[in-house]
């Protein structure tokens, strides 16, 4: 899905910078841990839009995530790490409860939005951005609590921004220059930090490479291969007749800081009518069983992003043209520059 096309009027970008989140969920799926799943942030976007209601004059279509600080709540002694358990019993031991992974974060959230005519003025946009930041302060972000900025923090660095996106016609040099200037100014506000982008292309490439030697290799095998550190042994030369043959240990190269990530859900059952499944959270909404869909992401510096498409994640589901698995997934259109 391409959001850069001028199919929406009054396009804008909402930036909520340097949000401090305490005790966010660090268990992002049944197979991964660390940074929260991107579905947590698209869910936040939907919840925020519902809280604002239609009278706010804004619609949210996509979200980009920049991480400035990551502090997992784990033990750091030795080679094995475990989550810090809470609460403790009077004797100092851990209670017999299900372990929960937590992480403290500092984030900048970039929303791709559409405004109504009444919100296009500079004063109106500043007031709306302040209102949205206030609403977010009372919400959960990936299960964590939003906490106030540290004392002495510059108000300029945490001020929310709502800017119109310049028109972009790839045949108009003036519009291209204006857009690039606006984009560079936006990117510098996101530094220092790292943006999470999709690298589905790396997963497909790795699968093709592995299938050259073994046709039975699956997408799961390729995903696991990219999720670990592979060290291979390569034979070296030898000196003299009685000398032993030498070996060299080589670490597989990666295209960048790759991470396994959950990107959505695949249906396991048909869509059940509202109220027909006992124990459902909402008895007024259709229900179906799903499982997690995985892909590969990459953390990159924002200055390597070319446009808004590279940064923003959007939700994708077409009920009129379901696939074999009927996917509900998050998509990001990042494509690396040549030789990257």
N, C-alpha and C positions, 0 to 999 in steps of 0.2 A: 504494500500500500504506500503510495507516494503522496505526502502531504504538502509538497512544495508546489504542486500544480495550483493554478489560480482558480480552482473550482469553488473556493469559499471566499466570501466577501468579508472585509474587515478582519483580516487575520492579524493575530497579535501573539506575543510571547510574554508569559508571566514568569518571573524569576523570584523564587523565595530562597534567599541566600543564607548559608551557614546556619542551618537548623540543627540544634543539638537534641539528640534522641537518646534516652536512657533505657536500657534493658529491652532493646528490640529483639525480635526472634532470630536466633542464629541458626536454627535448624530449618533450612529452606525447603527441604523435601525429604522423602524416605532415604535418599542416597547421597545427599549433599549437605554440607554445613558451611557456615561462614556468613557472607553477606546475604541479607534477606532476598527472597525471590522477587523477580521483577513483577510478578503478579500481585505482590503486596502493595506495590506502588501504583499499578493501574487500578487496584481496588481502592486505594486511597483517593485517587483522582475521581472515581465514580462517587464515592461517599462524600467528597468535598463538593462536587457539583450538586448532589441532592440536598446537602445542607444549605447551600447558597440559594437554591430554588430559582425559578425562572425570572423573578423580579430583579435579580442581580444583573441581568443583561449580558451574561457570559456563558459560553459553552466550552467544555474542556474536551479535547480530542486526542491528546497524546502527552506523554511525560518523559522527560530525560532525567537521569540521576547522575550527580557528581558526588563522589565521596572524597571528603577532605581529611577525615580521621576515622580510624577503625580500631576498636579496643575490645577484643573478644574476652569474655569473662571466663577464662580458663586458667588452670594451674600451669606454671611455667618451669617447674623443676623436672629435670630428666628429659628423656626422649618421648615419653607418653604424656599426652595432654588430656585432661578431663575437665568437664564443665564444673564450675564452682556451684556447689549445691546449697540451696537455701529453702527453708530456714534450718538452723542448727538446734539440737536438743540441749537441755541444761548442762549435760556432761561434755558438750562440744562435738558430739558425733552428728552425722547427717540423718535426717528423718527418712523413713522408708517411703519415699514419694517418687513419682515419675520425674526423671531428670529433665530439666529444661535448659536449653542453651540460650544465652543472652549475650548481647553485644552493645557497647556504647558507640554511637555514630555522630559524625558531623557531616551534614549533607547540604547540597544545593539542589533544589528541585526546579526544573524548567518545564513549564506547561505550554503546549501549543493550544491556542484558544481562538475563539471567534467572538467578536463583540457586536452588540447592536449599535445602531446609529447614536443613541443617547450616551454611549460610553466611550466615544471616540475622542473626546476632548482631553487635553492634558490633565486638567484638574479632576475631571471625572475618573480618569484612569488611575491617578494617584490615590484617590479616595477608595476606589474599588480594590486596588492592590493591598492597601492597608487593611481593609475589611477582610479580605481573604486570608491574609497572614494572621489576623486575630482569630478567625475561625479555625485555622489549622492548629493554632496553639492549644486548643482544647480537644484535639483529636488524637487518636493513636496512629503512629507511623510504624508500620510493620510490627504491630503489637507493642511498641515502645512508647514511652511518654515524652512529649516535647517539653524541654526544660528551658528556663531563661538563659540568655547569653551570659558569658562570664563578665564580672565587673571590669569596667574599663574598656569594653569592646566598643569600637567605633560604630556610631549609629549609621554611618554611611555604608559600612560593610555588610550590615544586616537589613538595610532598607529594601523592602520588596519593590520590584520594578515591573511595570506593565507597559510594553512598547508595541507599537504597530510594526508589522513585518513589511518592509518595502516591497513594492511590486517587482516581479522578476520575469523579464522576457529575455530568453537567451539570444535573441536576435537584436536586442537593443543594448549597445555598449554602455550607455549612460546608466541604465537600470542595473546592469551587471556590476558596474563600479560602485554604485550606491549601495547595492546589496552587500557586496564584499566588505565595504567600509563598515556598514552596520554590523555585519557578522563578526568581524575582527574585534570591534568594540565590545560586543556581547561576550565573546570568548574570553577576553582578558579579565572579565569579571568572575569567571569560573576558576581561575588559576589562584594558587596551586591546587591540584586535585586530579582525580582520574574519573573518566566517564566509562560506563558499562555499555558496550555495544555487542551486537550479534555477530557471530562468525560461523554461520551455517555453512559457508563456503569451505572453511577449513575442514569441517567434519566430512563433507562430501569428498574433498580431495584426499584426505587421509584414508577414507574407506576404499577409494579406488586404488591407492598405493598398496594397501594391505591385501586386496583381492588379487593383485598380480601374482603373489606367491601362494595364496590360499583362497579359492573361490567361495569357501564356506564362511568366510569372515562376514560378520553382520555389522549393522550400525552400532549396536551395543559394544562390540569389540573395538571399533574405531573410537567411540566415545571414551571408553575406559583407557585406551592407549593415549589419548590426548590429556587425560585427567591425572596421569601419573608421571613420575620421572623415570625414563627408560635409560639404562646404562648397558651398553653392549660391549662385548669382548671382541677385539680384533687382533689377529695374530700379527706379530712383528717379525723382524729378521733375527738372525743368530750369528754369533761370532765364533769361528773355530768349529772343529768337528765334534769336540766333547761338550761344547757349550749348550745350555738349554735355550729353547725357543722362547722369545719374549712375547708378551702380550700387552695390549694397550686398551684401556677402558675409555670408551667414548660416550658422552651424553648426547642423546638425540636433541637436535636443535628444534626450537619452536619459533613460530613467526612473531611471537610477542608474549605478553602476560595472559595466557589462556586459562580459563576456568570453566569447569562443568557447571551448568546452570539449568534450573527448571524454567520452562517458558510457557507453561499452560497445562491443559488437560485434554485427554482423549476419552471419548465416551465408551463405557463398558456395557451400557444397557440402552434400551429405547427410552424415549422421553415419557415419563409417567405423568398422568394428569394430577393437578393440584389436590392435595389431601388424600391421595391413594397410598402413600408410603408412610407407615408409622414412624414417628420419631424425627421426621423432617423438620428443619429449623423454621421454614416458612410454609404453612399449609395452604397458601394462596398462589404459590408459584410452581410451575412445572418442575419436576425433579428427575434427575438421572444420576447413575453411578459413573464415576470417572476415575482415571488414574493419571499420574503425572507424566508430562511430556518433557524430555530433556534435550538440550542442545549444548553448544559451546559458545561462551562469551569471551570478550577480551576487555581488559582495562587499558585504556589509552589516555594520553594527555589531551585535553580539549583542543589544544592548538593544532592537532592533527585532523580535526573534523572539518569537512568542507562546507557543510550547510546544515540546516535544521533537520533534514532527513537522517543524517548520520547520527544525530543525538537522540531523537525522540523515539519512544516505543509506543505502538498503537495496538489495540485489541482487534482481533480478526476472527470472525465466525460468520459463515454464510449458511443459514438454515435452509435456504431454497436450493442450494447446490452442495449437499454434504459430501465429504470425502469418505473413504473407506472406514476411517476411524471417527469421523465427525469431530474435528478438532476445535477446541477453544484455546487459542494461543496468542501470545504477544509477539509482535513482529517489529523488527528494526531494519532499516534499509542501508546500514553502513556498508560501504565497499572501500577497501584500502586503495590508496594510490599505487601505481606501478612500482614494483621493487620494494614493497613494504610488507 
